[in-house]
Structure formats: structure tokens, C-alpha cells
Amino acid sequence: FMKFDLTSETFRAYVPLIVKNLRPTARTAHCSPLRRAPAAIPELTIFTASRTLQGKEIRKEITGEVAGLYHDLDAGFAPMNFMFPWFPFLQNKRRDAAQRKKAQIYMDIITDPRQKSW
């Protein structure tokens, strides 16, 4: 996978897909793009990764909510979380809820009969 899909040639092919994901975000920004950038970058990363690495079928089902779920998952990677993964820290609760929600989103996509053509 890594050898064939992460080459300079495939990255060049991703550029149009990245631009296509950037345009709607830039159009809907209500303030300066530079001000909105910190909030928009996680969304753009998720949108771009889902489109380039998982396909258009997955990308069309991914919303901005998923970027927030990844944020909650990332917050669960603190040293304290590794020592006490079961402890009811707020970030652990958010991490676990985000994992369940993300898993459900992908399961819904996988089991959707309309997606069986791919």
C-alpha cells in the first residue's frame, strides 16, 4: 500500500482533489480566510484524506462533524490516558464516544445498500 499509493505521481494526482475540497470551504468562510484557517484545517485534512485515500464514496458521507470526532480521539492520547485508559477523565469519555460515533459512521457507509456498487 505505502509503496504504490504514496508516490510523487499519486500526490500530483491528489492536487485537484485537494483544490476541490478547498473551494467550498473558502466560499463559505464568513470572515478572513486567515482567521478561519485554524478551525478549517482539521476539516480540510479529514476531507482530503477521506477523498484521496478512501475514495469519493466515503468522502461524500464525511461531514465536518468527523473532524471534531478526530479531535476528541487525539485528545485521548495524553500520557495520563495511557496509564489509566479506563479512568473517567473527561477526555477519555469524549475519546470513547468519538470512537463509537466514528465507527458507526463508517459502519453505516459500509452497510448502506446504495454503496454496494463500489
C-alpha positions as CSV (number, residue, x, y, z in Angstrom):
1,F,0.0,0.0,0.0
2,M,2.6,2.6,1.1
3,K,5.0,1.8,-1.8
4,F,2.4,2.2,-4.5
5,D,0.0,4.8,-3.1
6,L,2.4,7.4,-1.6
7,T,4.5,8.2,-4.6
8,S,5.1,11.7,-6.2
9,E,2.9,10.7,-9.1
10,T,-0.1,9.9,-6.8
11,F,0.5,13.0,-4.8
12,R,0.3,15.1,-8.0
13,A,-3.0,13.4,-8.8
14,Y,-4.3,14.4,-5.4
15,V,-3.8,18.1,-6.0
16,P,-7.1,18.5,-8.0
17,L,-8.9,16.7,-5.2
18,I,-7.4,18.9,-2.6
19,V,-8.3,22.0,-4.5
20,K,-11.9,20.7,-5.0
21,N,-12.2,20.3,-1.2
22,L,-10.7,23.8,-0.5
23,R,-13.1,25.8,-2.8
24,P,-16.3,25.2,-0.9
25,T,-14.7,25.9,2.4
26,A,-13.2,29.2,1.1
27,R,-16.5,30.2,-0.3
28,T,-18.4,29.7,2.9
29,A,-16.0,31.5,5.2
30,H,-17.7,34.4,6.9
31,C,-14.5,36.0,7.9
32,S,-11.0,36.4,6.7
33,P,-9.6,33.0,5.5
34,L,-6.5,33.5,7.7
35,R,-8.7,33.8,10.7
36,R,-10.7,30.8,9.8
37,A,-7.7,28.6,8.9
38,P,-7.0,27.1,12.3
39,A,-10.6,25.9,12.5
40,A,-10.8,24.8,8.8
41,I,-7.5,22.9,8.6
42,P,-8.7,19.8,10.5
43,E,-11.8,19.6,8.4
44,L,-9.8,20.0,5.2
45,T,-7.4,17.3,6.3
46,I,-10.2,14.9,7.0
47,F,-12.0,15.7,3.8
48,T,-8.8,15.5,1.7
49,A,-7.6,12.2,3.4
50,S,-11.0,10.6,3.0
51,R,-11.3,11.6,-0.7
52,T,-7.7,10.7,-1.7
53,L,-7.1,7.6,0.4
54,Q,-10.6,6.2,0.9
55,G,-12.5,7.2,-2.3
56,K,-15.3,9.5,-3.4
57,E,-17.9,7.2,-1.9
58,I,-16.5,7.7,1.6
59,R,-15.8,11.4,1.1
60,K,-19.4,12.2,0.2
61,E,-20.6,10.8,3.5
62,I,-18.0,12.6,5.7
63,T,-19.1,15.9,7.3
64,G,-17.4,18.5,9.4
65,E,-18.6,16.6,12.4
66,V,-16.0,13.9,11.7
67,A,-13.1,16.4,12.2
68,G,-14.4,17.1,15.6
69,L,-14.5,13.4,16.4
70,Y,-10.9,13.1,15.4
71,H,-10.1,16.0,17.7
72,D,-11.7,14.1,20.6
73,L,-9.8,10.9,19.6
74,D,-6.5,12.9,19.5
75,A,-7.1,14.3,23.0
76,G,-7.3,10.7,24.3
77,F,-3.6,10.3,23.5
78,A,-2.2,12.0,26.6
79,P,0.2,10.2,28.9
80,M,-2.4,10.0,31.6
81,N,-4.8,8.2,29.2
82,F,-2.2,5.5,28.6
83,M,-1.7,5.0,32.3
84,F,-5.4,5.0,33.1
85,P,-7.3,4.3,29.9
86,W,-10.4,3.2,31.9
87,F,-10.4,6.2,34.3
88,P,-13.4,8.5,33.7
89,F,-11.4,11.6,32.7
90,L,-13.5,13.9,30.5
91,Q,-11.1,13.4,27.6
92,N,-11.4,9.6,28.0
93,K,-15.2,9.9,27.9
94,R,-15.0,12.1,24.8
95,R,-12.5,9.8,23.2
96,D,-14.7,6.7,23.7
97,A,-17.8,8.5,22.5
98,A,-15.9,9.7,19.4
99,Q,-14.7,6.2,18.6
100,R,-18.1,4.8,18.9
101,K,-19.6,7.6,16.7
102,K,-16.9,7.3,14.1
103,A,-17.2,3.5,14.0
104,Q,-21.0,3.9,13.5
105,I,-20.5,6.4,10.6
106,Y,-18.2,4.0,8.8
107,M,-20.5,1.0,9.5
108,D,-23.4,2.9,8.1
109,I,-21.4,3.7,5.0
110,I,-20.3,0.1,4.6
111,T,-23.7,-1.4,5.1
112,D,-25.7,1.1,3.0
113,P,-27.2,-0.9,0.2
114,R,-26.8,2.1,-2.2
115,Q,-23.0,1.8,-1.8
116,K,-22.8,-1.9,-2.8
117,S,-21.9,-0.9,-6.4
118,W,-18.3,0.0,-5.3
